[in-house]
Amino acid sequence: MTAPSDPAPEALSAGSALGVRRPDPSAFAPLEAEQLARWQGFGNWDEVFFPQLVGLQVEELRRDYARMRLPFRPELNQPAGVMHGGAIATLIDTVVVPAIGAAYDIVPVMLTLSLNINFLGAVRAQDAIGEGWVVRRGRSIVFCEALVCSSDGTPAASGSLVYTVRT
């Protein structure tokens, strides 16, 4: 299969005063029923893998876009009383997986090549909401961005990622 096309540039808009780019989910095409069925259960496997262990939940899926929630649990905090950066990094690294994979006819092998995170604020006793989207696709390399906000909408972290995809 050839690589799917890049998302439309109108899918992103300027965000908060921090200059964070926020995706507009409606600018991403809906998934076909078969793709949606394949990816809606992401994180709900018979065998427990890391995304399931930390409690990630899929909320919305579109072509080249996904939104996931990391429900608040006190054990995700660090001693200062805010959500641990590793938990936020997990959400950033995981939310792009269905955004990447849903464009393929089969579930491909997807591996992180690069993950860069900018922490913008703290998540305090709230769920963390992650949005991930594809910026550009090559034959076997996919460039993505992600944004994590507290459930009240306050930006907590942004990330840029590079994945390799093998079908």
C-alpha positions in Angstrom: 0.0 0.0 0.0 1.3 3.5 -0.7 1.5 6.0 2.1 -1.8 7.8 2.8 -1.8 11.5 2.0 -1.0 14.3 4.4 -3.7 16.0 6.4 -5.2 19.3 5.3 -3.3 22.4 6.7 -6.7 23.9 7.8 -6.8 21.2 10.4 -4.7 23.3 12.8 -5.3 26.6 14.4 -3.4 28.9 16.8 -4.3 28.0 20.3 -3.7 29.7 23.6 -1.5 32.6 24.6 1.3 30.0 24.9 1.3 29.8 21.1 0.2 26.1 21.2 -1.3 24.8 18.0 -4.7 23.1 18.6 -6.2 20.7 16.2 -9.7 21.1 14.9 -11.1 17.6 14.9 -13.8 18.4 12.4 -11.2 19.3 9.8 -10.0 15.6 9.8 -12.1 13.2 7.7 -14.2 10.6 9.6 -13.0 7.0 9.5 -14.7 4.4 7.5 -16.8 2.0 9.6 -14.2 -0.8 9.2 -11.3 1.4 10.3 -13.3 2.8 13.2 -14.2 -0.7 14.4 -10.5 -1.8 14.2 -9.3 1.1 16.3 -12.1 1.9 18.7 -10.9 -1.0 20.9 -7.4 0.3 21.1 -6.1 -0.2 24.6 -8.7 -2.8 25.5 -6.8 -5.9 24.6 -7.1 -9.4 26.2 -3.5 -9.2 27.3 -2.6 -6.1 29.4 -0.1 -3.8 27.6 1.3 -0.5 28.9 -1.4 1.9 27.6 -4.1 -0.3 29.3 -2.0 -0.5 32.5 -1.9 3.3 32.9 -5.6 3.6 31.9 -5.6 5.4 28.6 -9.0 5.6 27.0 -9.9 6.4 23.3 -12.4 9.2 23.0 -12.4 10.2 19.3 -10.9 8.8 16.2 -10.6 10.4 12.7 -8.3 10.0 9.8 -4.9 11.3 11.0 -6.3 12.4 14.3 -7.0 10.8 17.7 -8.1 12.0 21.2 -7.4 10.0 24.3 -8.0 10.5 28.0 -5.7 9.6 30.9 -8.1 9.6 34.0 -6.8 11.1 37.1 -5.5 8.7 39.7 -3.3 9.8 42.7 -0.7 7.2 41.9 0.0 9.1 38.6 1.2 12.1 40.6 4.8 12.9 41.5 5.6 14.1 45.1 4.9 17.8 44.2 1.2 16.9 43.7 1.1 17.2 40.0 0.8 14.5 37.3 4.2 12.9 36.6 5.8 14.0 33.3 6.3 10.3 32.4 2.5 9.8 32.5 2.0 12.8 30.2 4.8 11.5 27.9 3.0 8.2 27.7 -0.2 9.9 26.6 1.7 11.9 24.0 3.5 8.8 22.6 0.3 6.7 22.5 -2.3 9.1 21.2 -0.7 9.3 17.8 -0.7 5.5 17.3 -4.4 5.2 16.2 -4.0 8.5 14.2 -1.2 6.9 12.3 -2.5 3.3 12.1 -6.1 3.9 11.0 -5.0 5.0 7.6 -3.7 1.5 6.7 -5.7 -1.6 5.7 -4.0 -3.7 8.3 -2.6 -2.8 11.7 1.0 -1.9 10.9 4.0 -2.2 13.2 4.6 1.4 14.5 7.7 2.3 16.4 8.7 5.7 17.9 11.9 7.0 16.4 11.9 10.4 18.0 9.8 12.0 20.8 10.3 15.7 21.8 8.2 17.2 24.6 7.7 20.7 25.8 6.1 20.9 29.2 3.9 23.9 29.4 2.0 23.6 32.7 0.9 21.2 35.4 -2.0 18.7 35.5 -3.4 19.0 39.0 -6.0 16.5 40.2 -7.7 16.4 36.8 -7.8 14.0 33.8 -5.3 14.7 31.0 -6.7 14.9 27.5 -4.3 14.1 24.6 -4.8 15.0 21.0 -2.5 13.6 18.4 -2.4 14.2 14.6 -0.3 13.4 11.6 1.6 16.3 10.1 3.3 14.4 7.2 3.5 10.9 5.9 6.4 9.4 3.9 6.6 5.8 2.6 7.7 4.4 6.0 8.2 7.5 8.2 5.3 9.5 9.8 5.7 12.9 11.5 3.2 13.8 14.2 2.3 16.4 16.8 0.4 16.0 20.0 -1.1 18.3 22.7 -2.0 17.4 26.2 -4.3 19.6 28.3 -5.9 19.3 31.7 -9.6 18.5 31.5 -10.2 22.2 32.1 -8.4 23.0 28.8 -5.2 24.3 30.3 -2.2 23.2 28.1 0.2 20.9 29.9 2.5 19.7 27.2 3.1 19.6 23.5 5.1 17.0 21.5 6.5 16.3 18.2 7.1 12.7 17.2 8.6 10.7 14.3 7.4 7.1 13.8 8.5 4.3 11.5 5.7 2.3 10.0 6.0 -1.3 8.6 3.1 -2.9 6.8 
